[in-house]
Amino acid sequence: MPAAAYHSHVAITTFSSIYTKAYEVNVTDKVTFTIAIGNETAGKIVLGLFGELAPKTVENFVTLASEDGYQSKSYNGSLFHRIIANFMIQGGDITSEDGSGSISIYGEYFDDENFVLNHGQPGLISMANAGKNTNGCQFFITLVPTPWLDGHHTVFGKVLDGMDFIFRIGSLPTDSNDRPVQDIRIIDTKTEKVNVQTTLE
């Protein structure tokens, strides 16, 4: 089960980041997801990815978000299978759709690339994992700052557009396993190479 699903406040070793204030980062790729709630198209989100800071992680994500995907599997048609209010929404399990699956362009898992960026604000995109060096296809988007995840999950992007929609998803009803009562499914994907900047806090 991806560690991102656990909302723990256990103290962790302080992570020393080279970034302590608001700063600019380069966005190398944009990924747009069109998302349906139940049977209705509900909105779009635009994700900006940091291919200079996390090139391996971004290459994996962009490949899985592309039209062809990887080994006939892609984010198109996949679910956001877990919502924890005031924490994060999690998706990307393109093999089993329940949080138990893993695949990447590097194998079933790939190593943690780095922990350069902290989870210091809502709207950050980070890799879900089941512990050290178990990155695959699953990712999560923060709804609040989540500093207890620093040093454990690789941040590799930010929501550029559609954060209000992300918050709406984050408030939807779930069952006792944090699974949304209604399916929240990516029904279209688009990838684009860009060269723009965005600000992180």
N, C-alpha and C positions, 0 to 999 in steps of 0.2 A: 504494500500500500504506500503510495507516495508520501514522503515526509511532509510535503506541503499541506496535507490534510490535517495535520496535528497542530492545534492552536495552543502551543505551550509557552509558558512564561518562565521556564526554567532558565536560570542565569547561564550565560555562555561566556566564554573568554572574549574580552573586548577585541573587536576586529579593527585594526588600524587601516583606515582607508586613506588613499592619497587625496580623496575628494572630501572636503569638510563643509563647503559652502555651495551656493548655487553656481553652476558651471555649464558650459556648452559642450555638447557631444555631437558627433557627426552621425547622421542617419544615412545608411548606405542602401537600405531596402525598405520599401513599404509593402505591407501585406494587408489587403482588404478582405474582411470576412462579412458576407451577408448571412444573417442569422434568423432562423425561424423559431418561434415559441409555439409549441403545439403544431398546428397545421397552418399557421399564419406567418408570413414574412413580417418580421418585427423591426428590423433595423440593421445598420452596418457599423462596423468598427474598423478604424484604420490604425494599424500598428507600425511604428517606426522602429527599425532594428539597427543595432549598433555593430555592424560588421567589422569595424576596425578594432573595437574593444573585445569582441567575442566572435572571431571569424568562423571558428569551427561550429559553434552552437548556432550561429545565424545561417550558415550554409545548410545545416541539417533542417532547420525550421523552414527556410525558403523552399528547399526541395520538397518537403512534405506538404507545403502549401501550394505547390505548383500544380498545373493541370495534370501532368503525368504522375506526380507523386514519386513513390519509391516502391518497387515490387508490387505495383498495382494498388498501393495503399496511399491515401492522402487525407489531409484534414477536411477536404470537401466531403460532406456527408457525416462527419463525426460529431459527437456530442460534447457539450459541457456537462459532465456527469456529476460534478460535485460543487455545491455552493455552501459556503459558511459565511453567514451574514457578518458584516464588520470585520472581515478577514480577507477572503479571496474567492474567485471563481476558478475552477480547474477544468481543463479539457485536454483534448489531443490524444486520447487513447484510441488509436486507429486500428487496433487489433482485437480488442474485446469490449470496448465502450463502457467498462465498469471500473476502471482504475487499476486493473490487474495486469494490463498488457504493456509491452515495451517493444519498440523497434526503432532503429535509427539507420542512417546511411552508412554508419561505421560498424554496425553489428547490433546485437540486441541492446547493448548498453554502450555508452562512451564516457570517458573520464570527465570530471569537473574541469572546465576550461580555466576559470579563474573566479575570484570573488572581488574583483576590482570595484564593482558598484554595490552600494548598499540599498536596502529596501526602505528608502526614506520617504516615500510618498505613495499616494494612490496611483493606479494606472501603470505600474511597472510590470513588465513581462519577465517571468523567471522560470527556470526549469524545475519541474517537479521531479522528485527522486525518492528512492527507497533507502537512502543512505549514501555514503561516500561513493563516488564514481559509478552511479547507476542512472545516468541520464539516458533518456530514450526519445519518446515522442511527446510525452505529457508536459504540459506547461500550466502556469497559473498567472492570473492577473490580480494584483493587489487592489483591495478596496480602501485600505488605510495603510499608513506606515507600519511595517512589520519587521522591526529591527532584530527580533529574535531569530530571524532566518539568515541574517548576515553571516557570511562565512560558511554557509551550508548549501545555498542554492545560487546558481549563476543568473544574475540579471543580464538580459541581453536586448531589451527593448522597452518601449513606452507607447502607451495609447496616445496617438496624435489627434484622433477625432472619434467621437462616440462615447466619451466617458459617462455622459448622462445615461446612455443605454446600458453601459456596464453596471452602473449603480442600480438601474432597474432590474437587471438580471440578478444582481446580488441580493435583492429584496424579495425574490420570488419564493413561494412556499416549497419546502423540502420534506422528505420523509425522515425517519429516525437515523438513516445512514447518510444524511446530507445530500441525497440525490434529489434533483428537482422533480416535483410532482408532474409537471409537463416536460416533455422533451425539449431541450434547447439545442438546436442542431445548426451547424454550419451548412448552408445550402449552396454557397458559391464562394470561390476564392479568386483573388487576383494578386499577382506579385509584380513589383516594379522596381527597377534599379533607380536610385536617386542619389543626390549629393546635397543634403540640406542639414541644417543644424537645429537642435532642440535644447531646451534648458532643463536640467535636473536640479532638484533641491538637495 
